[in-house]
Amino acid sequence: MVIDTWAKFRPSKIRGRDSYDEDYQHATDVKALADKFGIAILVLHHCRKMESADPVDAVSGTLGLTGCADAGSCSNASAGSTTRPCSSPAGT
């Protein structure tokens, strides 16, 4: 399953709630669905425009999105379509 893009899929933000907690909870809900059905869910999301030495920090938004994922990858098409790992698979 592919979610394209996260911003169109996730529930609306609730005023006054912590952004990290909200992002983590929404991502946890998607991961629980994948685990329940034994499937992979690829979530497409935008990278921030500011350069970052750490690929995890390149993801737009809070670290709640990457904190829940089993693995991630960042693609920078403007720099020759290179792919950088954001995190390793769980358990490695």
N, C-alpha and C positions, 0 to 999 in steps of 0.2 A: 504494500500500500504506500502511496506517496501523498504527502500533504504539501500542497503548493499554493500559497506560502503560509507560514506559521501565523503571520499577522491577520490573514483572512480567516483562519480556522479557529484560533483560540477565542475563548469567551472575552467579552469586554472587561476592561479593568474596572475595579471597584474603587471609587474614591476613598482614600484613607487607609487602604490596605498596603502592606509592605510589598513593593514590586518584586523583590527576590522571592518571597514566600509565594506570591501569586503565580509567578512564572514557574517555580518549582512544582507547585501543585498541579498546574495545567499540564506540564510535561509528564508528571507522575501518572496522571489520568490516561494519557496516551500510551505510556509504557505499560501500564496495567492491562490495557486493551490488547496490546501486542503479546504480552505474556499469556493472557487468557486464551488467545486463539493460536498461539505458537507461530506468530508471523513477525516479519520485520516491517517496521514503519519508518520510512525515510521522510524526515521533516526538512523542507527547504526553508531557509531563513536568510536574511540579509546580513552581510558583514558591515561593520562600521567603516567609515571612510578614513579614520585615523590609522596610520600604520601601527603595528604592534609586533614586538619580538615573540610574544607568546600567542600562538594561534587561538587558544581559548579566549583570550582577551579581544580577538578580532570579531567575535560574534556580537552583533548589535543587541543591546538590551542587557539584562542582568545575567550573572553567572548561574542563576536558577535554571536556565534553559540547558546549559551544557552540563550542569551538575547532576542531572537526572539521567542523561543519555548513557547507554552502554558504550557508544563509540561516536566519533564525529569526524568530519572532514571539512576543511575550508578550501574553497576554490577561488583563485584570483584570476579571472579571465583577462583582465587588463594587463597582467604581468606575464603573459605567455601561457595562460591556462594551466598553471602549475597547481598541484594539489598538495596541501600540507595537512598532516594529521592534527586534529584538535585534542584527541585523547585516545588512549589505547582501549581495546575491548576490555570489559570487566574481567577481573581475575588474572590479568597478565601483568 
